[in-house]
Amino acid sequence: MKQERARLHVARLNEKKEKELRETEQRMNDLLGELEMMEQIPVDEALTYDEILDAQKENEMEDGEITTH
């Protein structure tokens, strides 16, 4: 009984960690894509870091998922 509960607990923890890993990988891929796009923009047309953060906040508010950085 205890072993079964422990196994279920470990399985849930593994699922949670795998989900976090997938989310982290997705965010990393998103950031790499953003970086690639920024590298293609001439320096005088590039956004500042604050402008990028403001744009991200706008997008998050439009998507309904507000986060703080």
Secondary structure, 3 states (H helix, E strand, C coil): CHHHHHHHHHHHHHHHHHHHHHHHHHHHHHHHHHHHHHHCCCHHHCCCHHHHHHHHHHHHHHHCCCCCC
